[in-house]
């Protein structure tokens, strides 16, 4: 999930959520969109900076 406070990932096999922010290496916390490339690479669209892989 893209949120104004980072991104969150749900792992179905462990029924666990992980929340990622700047402290985890994101360029900013305000993520507005997520997309995947054909090779599985996650692309994060941010509100103020750019697209980030």
Secondary structure as GFF3:
##gff-version 3
##sequence-region A 1 53
A	DSSP	beta_strand	2	3	.	.	.	ID=ss1
A	DSSP	beta_strand	6	11	.	.	.	ID=ss2
A	DSSP	beta_strand	16	20	.	.	.	ID=ss3
A	DSSP	three_ten_helix	22	24	.	.	.	ID=ss4
A	DSSP	beta_strand	31	36	.	.	.	ID=ss5
A	DSSP	beta_strand	42	46	.	.	.	ID=ss6
A	DSSP	beta_strand	51	52	.	.	.	ID=ss7
###
